[in-house]
Amino acid sequence: MAQDNTTENFVLVIHGGAGTILKKNMTPEKEAAYQAKLQEALQAGYKVLGSGGTSLKAVEAAIVVMEDSPLFNAGKGAVYTNNETNEMDASMMDGGTLNAGAVAGAMRIKNPVKGARMVLEQSEHVLLTGEGADEFAKKQGLEIVDPSYFGTQNRLQQLKRLQNKEKTSLDHDEDQGYALPDSSEIEFNVNIDLDKKFGTVGAVALDKHGNLAAATSTGGMTNKRFNRVGDSPIIGAGTYANNSTCAVSSTGHGEYFMRYLVAYDISALMEYKKLSLQEAADEVIHKKLKAVEGKGGVIAVDKEGNVAMPFNTRGMYRGYIKADGTTEIGIYDEE
Ligand code: ASP
């Protein structure tokens, strides 16, 4: 049920992807750039929530900042498919109504998260793909760009390196040339290179009205097969929100997050097993996924405003901001 018992309690949590993110491989400049962008995204959502705006608007505002930054694998700077295209996936869910919207394989919507919101609010569908998604977004008046807008030289080089290795990558690690200490260079039958970072972005929020929302946006995985769709636009896997439990956005190896319905599973553990948010999120990320080497993490918030940000990789770009302005930003696992 949508709620409207206005309080002063609100919170926004964001992520910019998980992976083998090691301090020793990060330059101070790069670290500062990530921190500044995460801060900017938090502030954008805080502004919305602070003025009584909805959690849906807040998660969108935060994600747009990260989509517009080439630091993250979403919107501008999205990774390339094996066909040298950029195909974006995004989703959004309203915890008050359980309405959801998503786009997959979008190639022209400047901000795919806005496309997801339009599907949620302006269509009777949940998921639109490819040209249909682009066309729908255009009809709704969203900014449409040439597909060449999304690519960057860095991303193209990232693709070339992986094409040479005949692998697929989950973003962040690869572009920084990491030595990969956890030696998880496992190749799957779909040629996925698990060492790479997962550069997806996401946001979850509780607004002053007691409503939860979640959203996720990604370019997917470098060298993914064209038309491959990951977990990010799949409701229950990459994104889930329900006012009676929590809001969750995932980042990680999508094929696992889809099969383990990660976001919904966290909500279900709270609903049926009465676990706390932290217990439920830890159970899924640190036990269930870890047991099968499913790499990644989630950000989550519950109806009381509790925050959980577990990940089973060496790092995850993450942060939260609370109503009183308390902010925390983290990148690595040990901090
Ligand atoms: N989950 C995304 C996917 O598999 C990747 C990521 O989180 O960066 O498409």
Boltz pocket constraint, residues with backbone or C-beta under 6 A from the ligand:
constraints:
  - pocket:
      binder: B
      contacts: [[A, 17], [A, 18], [A, 73], [A, 170], [A, 171], [A, 197], [A, 198], [A, 199], [A, 200], [A, 218], [A, 219], [A, 220], [A, 221], [A, 229], [A, 230], [A, 231], [A, 232], [A, 250], [A, 251], [A, 252], [A, 253], [A, 254], [A, 255], [A, 257]]
      max_distance: 6.0
